[in-house]
C-alpha cells in the first residue's frame, strides 16, 4: 500500500465554462450606432418596409405628450422628407433588404441607447421601447419621462 499524498486526496475539478447569457440578438446600424433593434423587430420592420414600397424611410423620434410627458413616434416618410440635420442610420437585416432609419438631433438626445423590440402577443403586443434614459414609463410603454 502506498501512502496518500495531498494531491491524491484533492478532488479533480475541471474548470467549467460559465453559462451563456440569454439575451435577445440585437442589431445596430451599419456604423455601429443608432438604436438597438431586436430580431423580432427587424423582421416586423422589414415586412412593413416591403408593404410601404420603394423609397420609404423609417423616422423615429419623441414628442411632448403621453401619460409620462413624452411619447415615442415612428412613421414612414419619403426620401425628400429627410432634414439636413437628421441623423441617418442604415440597418441590414440578414434575410431582408436594408433600410434607413432617421432621427432628428433633439429626439436622439432622449432615445440614444434605446432598444426597439416587437411582440406579436394579443395583449400588450406591438413595438416596445426600452429606454435607458427614461426615469419613468407608463404602463403601455409608449411614453416616458427623463
Chimera marker file (.cmm) of the C-alpha trace (Angstrom):
<marker_set name="trace">
<marker id="1" x="0.000" y="0.000" z="0.000" r="1" g="1" b="0" radius="0.5"/>
<marker id="2" x="1.412" y="3.382" z="-0.923" r="1" g="1" b="0" radius="0.5"/>
<marker id="3" x="0.964" y="6.435" z="1.275" r="1" g="1" b="0" radius="0.5"/>
<marker id="4" x="-1.555" y="9.056" z="0.146" r="1" g="1" b="0" radius="0.5"/>
<marker id="5" x="-0.302" y="12.495" z="-0.562" r="1" g="1" b="0" radius="0.5"/>
<marker id="6" x="-2.222" y="15.732" z="-0.531" r="1" g="1" b="0" radius="0.5"/>
<marker id="7" x="-2.530" y="15.571" z="-4.306" r="1" g="1" b="0" radius="0.5"/>
<marker id="8" x="-4.045" y="12.103" z="-4.114" r="1" g="1" b="0" radius="0.5"/>
<marker id="9" x="-6.780" y="13.352" z="-1.806" r="1" g="1" b="0" radius="0.5"/>
<marker id="10" x="-7.631" y="16.518" z="-3.713" r="1" g="1" b="0" radius="0.5"/>
<marker id="11" x="-10.695" y="16.133" z="-5.908" r="1" g="1" b="0" radius="0.5"/>
<marker id="12" x="-10.107" y="16.594" z="-9.596" r="1" g="1" b="0" radius="0.5"/>
<marker id="13" x="-12.179" y="19.512" z="-10.778" r="1" g="1" b="0" radius="0.5"/>
<marker id="14" x="-12.031" y="20.660" z="-14.340" r="1" g="1" b="0" radius="0.5"/>
<marker id="15" x="-12.972" y="24.269" z="-14.963" r="1" g="1" b="0" radius="0.5"/>
<marker id="16" x="-16.431" y="24.663" z="-16.421" r="1" g="1" b="0" radius="0.5"/>
<marker id="17" x="-17.461" y="27.402" z="-18.761" r="1" g="1" b="0" radius="0.5"/>
<marker id="18" x="-19.883" y="29.953" z="-17.421" r="1" g="1" b="0" radius="0.5"/>
<marker id="19" x="-23.400" y="29.572" z="-18.804" r="1" g="1" b="0" radius="0.5"/>
<marker id="20" x="-24.069" y="31.638" z="-21.869" r="1" g="1" b="0" radius="0.5"/>
<marker id="21" x="-26.109" y="34.760" z="-21.277" r="1" g="1" b="0" radius="0.5"/>
<marker id="22" x="-29.683" y="34.521" z="-22.512" r="1" g="1" b="0" radius="0.5"/>
<marker id="23" x="-30.006" y="37.801" z="-24.363" r="1" g="1" b="0" radius="0.5"/>
<marker id="24" x="-32.000" y="38.561" z="-27.476" r="1" g="1" b="0" radius="0.5"/>
<marker id="25" x="-29.978" y="39.233" z="-30.587" r="1" g="1" b="0" radius="0.5"/>
<marker id="26" x="-29.945" y="42.926" z="-31.359" r="1" g="1" b="0" radius="0.5"/>
<marker id="27" x="-28.869" y="44.849" z="-34.414" r="1" g="1" b="0" radius="0.5"/>
<marker id="28" x="-27.245" y="48.223" z="-34.590" r="1" g="1" b="0" radius="0.5"/>
<marker id="29" x="-26.878" y="50.359" z="-37.655" r="1" g="1" b="0" radius="0.5"/>
<marker id="30" x="-24.174" y="49.565" z="-40.183" r="1" g="1" b="0" radius="0.5"/>
<marker id="31" x="-21.868" y="52.083" z="-38.470" r="1" g="1" b="0" radius="0.5"/>
<marker id="32" x="-22.482" y="50.547" z="-35.016" r="1" g="1" b="0" radius="0.5"/>
<marker id="33" x="-24.577" y="53.485" z="-33.844" r="1" g="1" b="0" radius="0.5"/>
<marker id="34" x="-28.293" y="54.197" z="-33.725" r="1" g="1" b="0" radius="0.5"/>
<marker id="35" x="-30.923" y="52.423" z="-31.681" r="1" g="1" b="0" radius="0.5"/>
<marker id="36" x="-30.723" y="48.710" z="-30.915" r="1" g="1" b="0" radius="0.5"/>
<marker id="37" x="-33.294" y="46.663" z="-32.796" r="1" g="1" b="0" radius="0.5"/>
<marker id="38" x="-34.109" y="43.109" z="-31.744" r="1" g="1" b="0" radius="0.5"/>
<marker id="39" x="-34.520" y="40.295" z="-34.264" r="1" g="1" b="0" radius="0.5"/>
<marker id="40" x="-38.356" y="40.213" z="-33.974" r="1" g="1" b="0" radius="0.5"/>
<marker id="41" x="-38.489" y="43.987" z="-34.527" r="1" g="1" b="0" radius="0.5"/>
<marker id="42" x="-36.116" y="43.697" z="-37.517" r="1" g="1" b="0" radius="0.5"/>
<marker id="43" x="-38.419" y="41.116" z="-39.109" r="1" g="1" b="0" radius="0.5"/>
<marker id="44" x="-41.514" y="43.235" z="-38.495" r="1" g="1" b="0" radius="0.5"/>
<marker id="45" x="-39.842" y="46.396" z="-39.796" r="1" g="1" b="0" radius="0.5"/>
<marker id="46" x="-38.618" y="44.511" z="-42.874" r="1" g="1" b="0" radius="0.5"/>
<marker id="47" x="-42.170" y="43.342" z="-43.554" r="1" g="1" b="0" radius="0.5"/>
<marker id="48" x="-43.605" y="46.835" z="-43.036" r="1" g="1" b="0" radius="0.5"/>
<marker id="49" x="-40.945" y="48.369" z="-45.277" r="1" g="1" b="0" radius="0.5"/>
<marker id="50" x="-41.882" y="45.999" z="-48.094" r="1" g="1" b="0" radius="0.5"/>
<marker id="51" x="-45.567" y="46.943" z="-47.662" r="1" g="1" b="0" radius="0.5"/>
<marker id="52" x="-44.692" y="50.652" z="-47.796" r="1" g="1" b="0" radius="0.5"/>
<marker id="53" x="-42.954" y="50.357" z="-51.162" r="1" g="1" b="0" radius="0.5"/>
<marker id="54" x="-39.734" y="51.764" z="-52.560" r="1" g="1" b="0" radius="0.5"/>
<marker id="55" x="-38.099" y="54.870" z="-51.174" r="1" g="1" b="0" radius="0.5"/>
<marker id="56" x="-39.678" y="54.888" z="-47.702" r="1" g="1" b="0" radius="0.5"/>
<marker id="57" x="-37.577" y="55.654" z="-44.640" r="1" g="1" b="0" radius="0.5"/>
<marker id="58" x="-38.432" y="55.000" z="-41.000" r="1" g="1" b="0" radius="0.5"/>
<marker id="59" x="-38.420" y="58.150" z="-38.874" r="1" g="1" b="0" radius="0.5"/>
<marker id="60" x="-38.199" y="57.595" z="-35.114" r="1" g="1" b="0" radius="0.5"/>
<marker id="61" x="-38.401" y="60.342" z="-32.539" r="1" g="1" b="0" radius="0.5"/>
<marker id="62" x="-40.119" y="61.748" z="-29.486" r="1" g="1" b="0" radius="0.5"/>
<marker id="63" x="-42.738" y="64.415" z="-28.976" r="1" g="1" b="0" radius="0.5"/>
<marker id="64" x="-44.355" y="66.077" z="-25.973" r="1" g="1" b="0" radius="0.5"/>
<marker id="65" x="-47.394" y="64.242" z="-24.667" r="1" g="1" b="0" radius="0.5"/>
<marker id="66" x="-48.441" y="60.867" z="-23.353" r="1" g="1" b="0" radius="0.5"/>
<marker id="67" x="-49.036" y="59.724" z="-19.791" r="1" g="1" b="0" radius="0.5"/>
<marker id="68" x="-45.467" y="60.376" z="-18.652" r="1" g="1" b="0" radius="0.5"/>
<marker id="69" x="-44.694" y="63.589" z="-20.515" r="1" g="1" b="0" radius="0.5"/>
<marker id="70" x="-43.034" y="62.397" z="-23.732" r="1" g="1" b="0" radius="0.5"/>
<marker id="71" x="-44.067" y="59.765" z="-26.258" r="1" g="1" b="0" radius="0.5"/>
<marker id="72" x="-42.258" y="57.838" z="-28.957" r="1" g="1" b="0" radius="0.5"/>
<marker id="73" x="-43.037" y="58.360" z="-32.630" r="1" g="1" b="0" radius="0.5"/>
<marker id="74" x="-42.443" y="56.056" z="-35.587" r="1" g="1" b="0" radius="0.5"/>
<marker id="75" x="-43.539" y="56.855" z="-39.104" r="1" g="1" b="0" radius="0.5"/>
<marker id="76" x="-42.584" y="56.076" z="-42.678" r="1" g="1" b="0" radius="0.5"/>
<marker id="77" x="-41.537" y="59.106" z="-44.701" r="1" g="1" b="0" radius="0.5"/>
<marker id="78" x="-40.354" y="59.737" z="-48.241" r="1" g="1" b="0" radius="0.5"/>
<marker id="79" x="-36.709" y="60.439" z="-49.049" r="1" g="1" b="0" radius="0.5"/>
<marker id="80" x="-37.277" y="64.177" z="-49.664" r="1" g="1" b="0" radius="0.5"/>
<marker id="81" x="-38.564" y="64.465" z="-46.062" r="1" g="1" b="0" radius="0.5"/>
<marker id="82" x="-35.046" y="63.961" z="-44.670" r="1" g="1" b="0" radius="0.5"/>
<marker id="83" x="-33.879" y="67.167" z="-42.996" r="1" g="1" b="0" radius="0.5"/>
<marker id="84" x="-30.291" y="68.362" z="-43.256" r="1" g="1" b="0" radius="0.5"/>
<marker id="85" x="-29.696" y="67.886" z="-39.510" r="1" g="1" b="0" radius="0.5"/>
<marker id="86" x="-31.284" y="64.399" z="-39.284" r="1" g="1" b="0" radius="0.5"/>
<marker id="87" x="-29.066" y="61.524" z="-38.198" r="1" g="1" b="0" radius="0.5"/>
<marker id="88" x="-29.279" y="58.672" z="-40.721" r="1" g="1" b="0" radius="0.5"/>
<marker id="89" x="-28.643" y="55.014" z="-39.961" r="1" g="1" b="0" radius="0.5"/>
<marker id="90" x="-28.648" y="52.021" z="-42.287" r="1" g="1" b="0" radius="0.5"/>
<marker id="91" x="-29.798" y="48.662" z="-40.925" r="1" g="1" b="0" radius="0.5"/>
<marker id="92" x="-29.022" y="45.455" z="-42.794" r="1" g="1" b="0" radius="0.5"/>
<marker id="93" x="-31.234" y="42.525" z="-41.747" r="1" g="1" b="0" radius="0.5"/>
<marker id="94" x="-29.901" y="39.080" z="-42.617" r="1" g="1" b="0" radius="0.5"/>
<marker id="95" x="-32.888" y="37.963" z="-44.693" r="1" g="1" b="0" radius="0.5"/>
<marker id="96" x="-34.400" y="41.221" z="-45.900" r="1" g="1" b="0" radius="0.5"/>
<marker id="97" x="-33.347" y="44.323" z="-47.802" r="1" g="1" b="0" radius="0.5"/>
<marker id="98" x="-31.505" y="47.001" z="-45.857" r="1" g="1" b="0" radius="0.5"/>
<marker id="99" x="-33.467" y="50.024" z="-44.690" r="1" g="1" b="0" radius="0.5"/>
<marker id="100" x="-32.831" y="53.536" z="-43.427" r="1" g="1" b="0" radius="0.5"/>
<marker id="101" x="-33.809" y="54.954" z="-40.048" r="1" g="1" b="0" radius="0.5"/>
<marker id="102" x="-33.638" y="58.693" z="-39.433" r="1" g="1" b="0" radius="0.5"/>
<marker id="103" x="-33.930" y="60.701" z="-36.229" r="1" g="1" b="0" radius="0.5"/>
<marker id="104" x="-33.797" y="64.407" z="-35.500" r="1" g="1" b="0" radius="0.5"/>
<marker id="105" x="-30.974" y="65.533" z="-33.165" r="1" g="1" b="0" radius="0.5"/>
<marker id="106" x="-33.316" y="66.682" z="-30.369" r="1" g="1" b="0" radius="0.5"/>
<marker id="107" x="-35.069" y="63.289" z="-30.212" r="1" g="1" b="0" radius="0.5"/>
<marker id="108" x="-31.754" y="61.467" z="-30.355" r="1" g="1" b="0" radius="0.5"/>
<marker id="109" x="-30.790" y="63.043" z="-27.025" r="1" g="1" b="0" radius="0.5"/>
<marker id="110" x="-33.721" y="61.229" z="-25.411" r="1" g="1" b="0" radius="0.5"/>
<marker id="111" x="-33.566" y="57.886" z="-27.199" r="1" g="1" b="0" radius="0.5"/>
<marker id="112" x="-29.834" y="57.270" z="-27.552" r="1" g="1" b="0" radius="0.5"/>
<marker id="113" x="-29.181" y="53.662" z="-26.493" r="1" g="1" b="0" radius="0.5"/>
<marker id="114" x="-32.858" y="52.701" z="-26.755" r="1" g="1" b="0" radius="0.5"/>
<marker id="115" x="-33.828" y="49.166" z="-27.722" r="1" g="1" b="0" radius="0.5"/>
<marker id="116" x="-36.757" y="48.562" z="-30.048" r="1" g="1" b="0" radius="0.5"/>
<marker id="117" x="-38.466" y="45.175" z="-29.730" r="1" g="1" b="0" radius="0.5"/>
<marker id="118" x="-41.608" y="43.653" z="-31.227" r="1" g="1" b="0" radius="0.5"/>
<marker id="119" x="-44.109" y="41.243" z="-29.731" r="1" g="1" b="0" radius="0.5"/>
<marker id="120" x="-46.965" y="39.526" z="-31.538" r="1" g="1" b="0" radius="0.5"/>
<marker id="121" x="-48.837" y="38.862" z="-28.275" r="1" g="1" b="0" radius="0.5"/>
<marker id="122" x="-52.571" y="39.536" z="-28.384" r="1" g="1" b="0" radius="0.5"/>
<marker id="123" x="-52.409" y="41.645" z="-25.234" r="1" g="1" b="0" radius="0.5"/>
<marker id="124" x="-49.533" y="44.106" z="-24.995" r="1" g="1" b="0" radius="0.5"/>
<marker id="125" x="-48.227" y="43.229" z="-28.457" r="1" g="1" b="0" radius="0.5"/>
<marker id="126" x="-46.641" y="45.597" z="-30.935" r="1" g="1" b="0" radius="0.5"/>
<marker id="127" x="-43.448" y="47.605" z="-30.798" r="1" g="1" b="0" radius="0.5"/>
<marker id="128" x="-41.924" y="48.013" z="-27.342" r="1" g="1" b="0" radius="0.5"/>
<marker id="129" x="-39.350" y="50.610" z="-26.383" r="1" g="1" b="0" radius="0.5"/>
<marker id="130" x="-36.734" y="50.029" z="-23.690" r="1" g="1" b="0" radius="0.5"/>
<marker id="131" x="-35.061" y="53.336" z="-22.971" r="1" g="1" b="0" radius="0.5"/>
<marker id="132" x="-32.113" y="53.521" z="-20.540" r="1" g="1" b="0" radius="0.5"/>
<marker id="133" x="-32.576" y="57.304" z="-20.341" r="1" g="1" b="0" radius="0.5"/>
<marker id="134" x="-36.155" y="57.111" z="-19.056" r="1" g="1" b="0" radius="0.5"/>
<marker id="135" x="-36.706" y="57.743" z="-15.355" r="1" g="1" b="0" radius="0.5"/>
<marker id="136" x="-40.399" y="56.866" z="-15.598" r="1" g="1" b="0" radius="0.5"/>
<marker id="137" x="-42.523" y="54.972" z="-18.116" r="1" g="1" b="0" radius="0.5"/>
<marker id="138" x="-46.231" y="54.410" z="-18.435" r="1" g="1" b="0" radius="0.5"/>
<marker id="139" x="-47.934" y="51.024" z="-18.384" r="1" g="1" b="0" radius="0.5"/>
<marker id="140" x="-48.399" y="50.874" z="-22.139" r="1" g="1" b="0" radius="0.5"/>
<marker id="141" x="-44.707" y="51.542" z="-22.734" r="1" g="1" b="0" radius="0.5"/>
<marker id="142" x="-45.213" y="54.235" z="-25.333" r="1" g="1" b="0" radius="0.5"/>
<marker id="143" x="-44.492" y="57.265" z="-23.169" r="1" g="1" b="0" radius="0.5"/>
<marker id="144" x="-41.733" y="58.164" z="-20.751" r="1" g="1" b="0" radius="0.5"/>
<marker id="145" x="-40.117" y="60.892" z="-18.669" r="1" g="1" b="0" radius="0.5"/>
<marker id="146" x="-36.480" y="61.836" z="-18.269" r="1" g="1" b="0" radius="0.5"/>
<link id1="1" id2="2" r="1" g="1" b="0" radius="0.2"/>
<link id1="2" id2="3" r="1" g="1" b="0" radius="0.2"/>
<link id1="3" id2="4" r="1" g="1" b="0" radius="0.2"/>
<link id1="4" id2="5" r="1" g="1" b="0" radius="0.2"/>
<link id1="5" id2="6" r="1" g="1" b="0" radius="0.2"/>
<link id1="6" id2="7" r="1" g="1" b="0" radius="0.2"/>
<link id1="7" id2="8" r="1" g="1" b="0" radius="0.2"/>
<link id1="8" id2="9" r="1" g="1" b="0" radius="0.2"/>
<link id1="9" id2="10" r="1" g="1" b="0" radius="0.2"/>
<link id1="10" id2="11" r="1" g="1" b="0" radius="0.2"/>
<link id1="11" id2="12" r="1" g="1" b="0" radius="0.2"/>
<link id1="12" id2="13" r="1" g="1" b="0" radius="0.2"/>
<link id1="13" id2="14" r="1" g="1" b="0" radius="0.2"/>
<link id1="14" id2="15" r="1" g="1" b="0" radius="0.2"/>
<link id1="15" id2="16" r="1" g="1" b="0" radius="0.2"/>
<link id1="16" id2="17" r="1" g="1" b="0" radius="0.2"/>
<link id1="17" id2="18" r="1" g="1" b="0" radius="0.2"/>
<link id1="18" id2="19" r="1" g="1" b="0" radius="0.2"/>
<link id1="19" id2="20" r="1" g="1" b="0" radius="0.2"/>
<link id1="20" id2="21" r="1" g="1" b="0" radius="0.2"/>
<link id1="21" id2="22" r="1" g="1" b="0" radius="0.2"/>
<link id1="22" id2="23" r="1" g="1" b="0" radius="0.2"/>
<link id1="23" id2="24" r="1" g="1" b="0" radius="0.2"/>
<link id1="24" id2="25" r="1" g="1" b="0" radius="0.2"/>
<link id1="25" id2="26" r="1" g="1" b="0" radius="0.2"/>
<link id1="26" id2="27" r="1" g="1" b="0" radius="0.2"/>
<link id1="27" id2="28" r="1" g="1" b="0" radius="0.2"/>
<link id1="28" id2="29" r="1" g="1" b="0" radius="0.2"/>
<link id1="29" id2="30" r="1" g="1" b="0" radius="0.2"/>
<link id1="30" id2="31" r="1" g="1" b="0" radius="0.2"/>
<link id1="31" id2="32" r="1" g="1" b="0" radius="0.2"/>
<link id1="32" id2="33" r="1" g="1" b="0" radius="0.2"/>
<link id1="33" id2="34" r="1" g="1" b="0" radius="0.2"/>
<link id1="34" id2="35" r="1" g="1" b="0" radius="0.2"/>
<link id1="35" id2="36" r="1" g="1" b="0" radius="0.2"/>
<link id1="36" id2="37" r="1" g="1" b="0" radius="0.2"/>
<link id1="37" id2="38" r="1" g="1" b="0" radius="0.2"/>
<link id1="38" id2="39" r="1" g="1" b="0" radius="0.2"/>
<link id1="39" id2="40" r="1" g="1" b="0" radius="0.2"/>
<link id1="40" id2="41" r="1" g="1" b="0" radius="0.2"/>
<link id1="41" id2="42" r="1" g="1" b="0" radius="0.2"/>
<link id1="42" id2="43" r="1" g="1" b="0" radius="0.2"/>
<link id1="43" id2="44" r="1" g="1" b="0" radius="0.2"/>
<link id1="44" id2="45" r="1" g="1" b="0" radius="0.2"/>
<link id1="45" id2="46" r="1" g="1" b="0" radius="0.2"/>
<link id1="46" id2="47" r="1" g="1" b="0" radius="0.2"/>
<link id1="47" id2="48" r="1" g="1" b="0" radius="0.2"/>
<link id1="48" id2="49" r="1" g="1" b="0" radius="0.2"/>
<link id1="49" id2="50" r="1" g="1" b="0" radius="0.2"/>
<link id1="50" id2="51" r="1" g="1" b="0" radius="0.2"/>
<link id1="51" id2="52" r="1" g="1" b="0" radius="0.2"/>
<link id1="52" id2="53" r="1" g="1" b="0" radius="0.2"/>
<link id1="53" id2="54" r="1" g="1" b="0" radius="0.2"/>
<link id1="54" id2="55" r="1" g="1" b="0" radius="0.2"/>
<link id1="55" id2="56" r="1" g="1" b="0" radius="0.2"/>
<link id1="56" id2="57" r="1" g="1" b="0" radius="0.2"/>
<link id1="57" id2="58" r="1" g="1" b="0" radius="0.2"/>
<link id1="58" id2="59" r="1" g="1" b="0" radius="0.2"/>
<link id1="59" id2="60" r="1" g="1" b="0" radius="0.2"/>
<link id1="60" id2="61" r="1" g="1" b="0" radius="0.2"/>
<link id1="61" id2="62" r="1" g="1" b="0" radius="0.2"/>
<link id1="62" id2="63" r="1" g="1" b="0" radius="0.2"/>
<link id1="63" id2="64" r="1" g="1" b="0" radius="0.2"/>
<link id1="64" id2="65" r="1" g="1" b="0" radius="0.2"/>
<link id1="65" id2="66" r="1" g="1" b="0" radius="0.2"/>
<link id1="66" id2="67" r="1" g="1" b="0" radius="0.2"/>
<link id1="67" id2="68" r="1" g="1" b="0" radius="0.2"/>
<link id1="68" id2="69" r="1" g="1" b="0" radius="0.2"/>
<link id1="69" id2="70" r="1" g="1" b="0" radius="0.2"/>
<link id1="70" id2="71" r="1" g="1" b="0" radius="0.2"/>
<link id1="71" id2="72" r="1" g="1" b="0" radius="0.2"/>
<link id1="72" id2="73" r="1" g="1" b="0" radius="0.2"/>
<link id1="73" id2="74" r="1" g="1" b="0" radius="0.2"/>
<link id1="74" id2="75" r="1" g="1" b="0" radius="0.2"/>
<link id1="75" id2="76" r="1" g="1" b="0" radius="0.2"/>
<link id1="76" id2="77" r="1" g="1" b="0" radius="0.2"/>
<link id1="77" id2="78" r="1" g="1" b="0" radius="0.2"/>
<link id1="78" id2="79" r="1" g="1" b="0" radius="0.2"/>
<link id1="79" id2="80" r="1" g="1" b="0" radius="0.2"/>
<link id1="80" id2="81" r="1" g="1" b="0" radius="0.2"/>
<link id1="81" id2="82" r="1" g="1" b="0" radius="0.2"/>
<link id1="82" id2="83" r="1" g="1" b="0" radius="0.2"/>
<link id1="83" id2="84" r="1" g="1" b="0" radius="0.2"/>
<link id1="84" id2="85" r="1" g="1" b="0" radius="0.2"/>
<link id1="85" id2="86" r="1" g="1" b="0" radius="0.2"/>
<link id1="86" id2="87" r="1" g="1" b="0" radius="0.2"/>
<link id1="87" id2="88" r="1" g="1" b="0" radius="0.2"/>
<link id1="88" id2="89" r="1" g="1" b="0" radius="0.2"/>
<link id1="89" id2="90" r="1" g="1" b="0" radius="0.2"/>
<link id1="90" id2="91" r="1" g="1" b="0" radius="0.2"/>
<link id1="91" id2="92" r="1" g="1" b="0" radius="0.2"/>
<link id1="92" id2="93" r="1" g="1" b="0" radius="0.2"/>
<link id1="93" id2="94" r="1" g="1" b="0" radius="0.2"/>
<link id1="94" id2="95" r="1" g="1" b="0" radius="0.2"/>
<link id1="95" id2="96" r="1" g="1" b="0" radius="0.2"/>
<link id1="96" id2="97" r="1" g="1" b="0" radius="0.2"/>
<link id1="97" id2="98" r="1" g="1" b="0" radius="0.2"/>
<link id1="98" id2="99" r="1" g="1" b="0" radius="0.2"/>
<link id1="99" id2="100" r="1" g="1" b="0" radius="0.2"/>
<link id1="100" id2="101" r="1" g="1" b="0" radius="0.2"/>
<link id1="101" id2="102" r="1" g="1" b="0" radius="0.2"/>
<link id1="102" id2="103" r="1" g="1" b="0" radius="0.2"/>
<link id1="103" id2="104" r="1" g="1" b="0" radius="0.2"/>
<link id1="104" id2="105" r="1" g="1" b="0" radius="0.2"/>
<link id1="105" id2="106" r="1" g="1" b="0" radius="0.2"/>
<link id1="106" id2="107" r="1" g="1" b="0" radius="0.2"/>
<link id1="107" id2="108" r="1" g="1" b="0" radius="0.2"/>
<link id1="108" id2="109" r="1" g="1" b="0" radius="0.2"/>
<link id1="109" id2="110" r="1" g="1" b="0" radius="0.2"/>
<link id1="110" id2="111" r="1" g="1" b="0" radius="0.2"/>
<link id1="111" id2="112" r="1" g="1" b="0" radius="0.2"/>
<link id1="112" id2="113" r="1" g="1" b="0" radius="0.2"/>
<link id1="113" id2="114" r="1" g="1" b="0" radius="0.2"/>
<link id1="114" id2="115" r="1" g="1" b="0" radius="0.2"/>
<link id1="115" id2="116" r="1" g="1" b="0" radius="0.2"/>
<link id1="116" id2="117" r="1" g="1" b="0" radius="0.2"/>
<link id1="117" id2="118" r="1" g="1" b="0" radius="0.2"/>
<link id1="118" id2="119" r="1" g="1" b="0" radius="0.2"/>
<link id1="119" id2="120" r="1" g="1" b="0" radius="0.2"/>
<link id1="120" id2="121" r="1" g="1" b="0" radius="0.2"/>
<link id1="121" id2="122" r="1" g="1" b="0" radius="0.2"/>
<link id1="122" id2="123" r="1" g="1" b="0" radius="0.2"/>
<link id1="123" id2="124" r="1" g="1" b="0" radius="0.2"/>
<link id1="124" id2="125" r="1" g="1" b="0" radius="0.2"/>
<link id1="125" id2="126" r="1" g="1" b="0" radius="0.2"/>
<link id1="126" id2="127" r="1" g="1" b="0" radius="0.2"/>
<link id1="127" id2="128" r="1" g="1" b="0" radius="0.2"/>
<link id1="128" id2="129" r="1" g="1" b="0" radius="0.2"/>
<link id1="129" id2="130" r="1" g="1" b="0" radius="0.2"/>
<link id1="130" id2="131" r="1" g="1" b="0" radius="0.2"/>
<link id1="131" id2="132" r="1" g="1" b="0" radius="0.2"/>
<link id1="132" id2="133" r="1" g="1" b="0" radius="0.2"/>
<link id1="133" id2="134" r="1" g="1" b="0" radius="0.2"/>
<link id1="134" id2="135" r="1" g="1" b="0" radius="0.2"/>
<link id1="135" id2="136" r="1" g="1" b="0" radius="0.2"/>
<link id1="136" id2="137" r="1" g="1" b="0" radius="0.2"/>
<link id1="137" id2="138" r="1" g="1" b="0" radius="0.2"/>
<link id1="138" id2="139" r="1" g="1" b="0" radius="0.2"/>
<link id1="139" id2="140" r="1" g="1" b="0" radius="0.2"/>
<link id1="140" id2="141" r="1" g="1" b="0" radius="0.2"/>
<link id1="141" id2="142" r="1" g="1" b="0" radius="0.2"/>
<link id1="142" id2="143" r="1" g="1" b="0" radius="0.2"/>
<link id1="143" id2="144" r="1" g="1" b="0" radius="0.2"/>
<link id1="144" id2="145" r="1" g="1" b="0" radius="0.2"/>
<link id1="145" id2="146" r="1" g="1" b="0" radius="0.2"/>
</marker_set>
